[in-house]
Amino acid sequence: MALKSVQWHQHTLNISYEIVNPNAKYDMVVLHGWGSNKELMRDAFSKEFDTFRHIYIDLPGFGNSSAASVMTSEDYAEIISMFFELVGIKRDMIMGHSFGGKIATLLEPELLVLLSSAGIKEPKPLLVWAKIYLFKLVKFFGFASLRAKFVANDAKALDKYMYETFKNVINEDFETIFSHYRKKSLIFWGEHDTATKLSSGQKIAQLIPNSQFKAFNGDHYFFLHYVKDITKTIENYYITH
């Protein structure tokens, strides 16, 4: 593991990263999802892609990377772009899971690989809307201390900055960003994903003109069980394109 300090606005952020195959010709950046870290992605893909230099990154506020303010996905992309410049990373291929898929898209690599990416606003179930309005009601009457009973599981352990960041990023609509993406893209999805539904993946594939879509029998972390299949698809795509 290594750390690189990035000066972003008035903040100094320490970005934790790990490089595998340091002498390879091409670069492959791998970005984890919300609440995860680089170790999950490294354990999945580090034994694959021999022709690539792998760069596994803890996004700010996760793993061993720091965060010091409320952020949006665009802020994350700006910070990681600065990190690229400092470390000397090329944008040959960037792979992003879930929240990391949004950041990967904003970074505009030559080949974008999305694994059950976030970015399509899905209708909230009735129970979620009920919890939102109930929380607003109890907050109005002075019971904000009950917050933990209402927030999403992904947000319960977050500090103030990251909780506000979480609220920012889950409300972002990336449809326009996907539709303006003009480089190559491979999109992989879990057929039984309940965090980012299969229909969202199919919509992203329709929005990105130069994309290919493939679904697997699995949930939001389907890729952990299909590493070889995903690797083969990407390598074949690289050879033929």
N, C-alpha and C positions, 0 to 999 in steps of 0.2 A: 504494500500500500504506500502511496505517496500523497503529499499535500501540495497544492499550489494556491497561493494567495491571489485573489482577484479584487481589484479596487473598482467597486461599482457604486456610482453616486458618492455618498459620503461614507460608505460602508466598506470594510475589509472582510471578504468572505473567503474562508478556507475550503477549497474544493478537494475532496478525497477521490483518488482514482487509482486504477491498476492497469498496467499494460501487459499484454500477453503477446508472444511472437514479435518482439520489438524490432526485428530486422526485416519483417515482411514488407513487400512493395506497396500494398494498398492498405488503407485505413478503414476499420469498421468500428464505429462508436455504438455502444449499446446503452440504452437508457431505460431504467426501471420505471415501474408504475408508482402511483401514490401509496405511501406507507411502506414501501419496499426499500431495497438497497442494491448496490452493485453486486453483492455476493450471490444473490439469487440468480442474476443474469450470468455472472461469471461461471457459476457451477453448471449452468445449463449449456453454455456455448463455448467455453474455453478450450475444449478438446476438438472443436470443429474449425473450419475455415483456415486451413494452413497457409493460404496465400495472403491472408490479411493480418495486419497488426491490430489486435483487439484493444480498445480503450473502454474500460468499464468505469462509469462515473456515478458517484453519489450525488444526486441533485441537491441543491441547497435546502437545508432543513431536514435531510434524511441521512441515515447512516452516519458517517463521520464528517459530513459537510455542514458548515454553519449557515445560519440565516439570521438576519438582523432587522428585517422590515417586512411589511406586507407586500406580496408580489402577485403578479399575473403570469400567465403562460408566456406572454411576450417578454416580460422581465427575465424569466428563466432562460429563454432563448438568447437574450442579450448577454446574460452572464456567461452562459456556456460558449457563446461565440468569442467572448473575450478570453475565456479559458483556452479555446482552440488556438488562438493567436499566441498565447504565452507558451503553450506546450508544443506547438508546431503540428497541429492535427489537420489532415485533409478531409474533405467531406465526400469521400468516395462512396461510402455506404453508412447510413445511420439507421439503426433498428431501435424502435421504441415500443414498449408495452404500456397499454392503457394511457395514463397521464403522460408517460414518456413519449407516446406516439404523437401527441400534440406538439411537444417540444421538437421532436425529430422533424416534423413537417415544417415548422417555422424555420429550421436551420437549413432547409433546402439542399439536401445531399444529391449527388448524382443518382443514387439508388436509395429510395425510401422504403424501409420495411416496417410495416405496421402489424403489431400483434394485439388484437382486440383493443384497438385504439379508442380513447375517449375523444370527444369533440362534437358528437351529435347529441343535441338536447333531446332526451327522451321524456315522454309524459310521466309525471310523478304519480305513483299509485295513490288511490284515495286515502289510504292509511297515512302516507307521508304528509299529504296536505293537511290532514286532521291534526297530526302532531305539530306541524308548523303553526297553525292557527291557535292550537291549545297552548303552545309555548308563548306566543305573543300575548295571549290572554293572561296567563299566570305572571308573565313579566310585568304587564301593566299593573297588576295588583301587588307587585313587590316580591314575587317569588322567583327571581332570576337564579337563585341558588339551586333551583331544580333543573338547571340547564342540562346536566349530564344525562338525565332521563329522556331527553328529547333529541339530542344531537346524534348524527350518524356515527356508526361504529368507527369509521375511518377518522373521525374528528375528536373522539373522546379524550385521547391522550395528548392532544396538541397544545402547545403554548399559545399565547394570545396572537402572536404574529402569524403562526402557521394555521391557526383556526380561521383567521380572517383571509389568509391566502386560500385555504380550502374553500371558503364560501365564494371567493372570486372565481376559482378555476372550474368549480362544478357548474357555474352559471354561464360559462363561455360557450358561444355557438361558433363552431369552426366550419360551417358549411361553405361560406364564401372562401375561406382560406383553402379548403380542400379543392374547391372548384377552380381556383387559380393556380393550383400546383401543376406545373408543366413537365416535370422531369419524370423519370421512371419510378414506378411504385409496385411493390408486391404486398398484398394484404392477406393476412392469415387470421382465422377466427375460430372460436369454439362454438360449435352448434348449440350448446346448452348454456352459453354464457348468460348470466343474469345481471352482471354488473354493466356490461356494454353488450346489448342484445345483438343477435345475428343480423337483424334487419338494419341496425346501424352500420355494421360492416358492409352490407350490400349497398347501402346508400353511399358510403364513402367511395366504394368502387365505382359507382355511377358518377360521382362528382369529379373524381380524378380521371382525366382523359386517358392517360397512358398508364393504366394499372391492370393488374391481374389479381383475381380473388380466389382464395381456396379456404374451405372450411373443414374442420376436423371434429371428430366426436370427442367433445370435452367442454370444460367450463372456462372461466376467465383465465385460468393458468394452464390451458390445454397444451401450450408449447413445451412444457416440461416433459410431456410424454411423447412428443413428436419432433424432437430435436433433429434426428437424422433425416426425416422427411422434409422438414423446413430447410435444412442445410442443402440437401440435394436439389430442391426446387430453386433455391437462390443461386447455387453454383451453375446449374444448367441455364438459368436465365442469363447469368453473366457471360457464359460461353456463347450463347446464341444472340446476344444483344451487344 
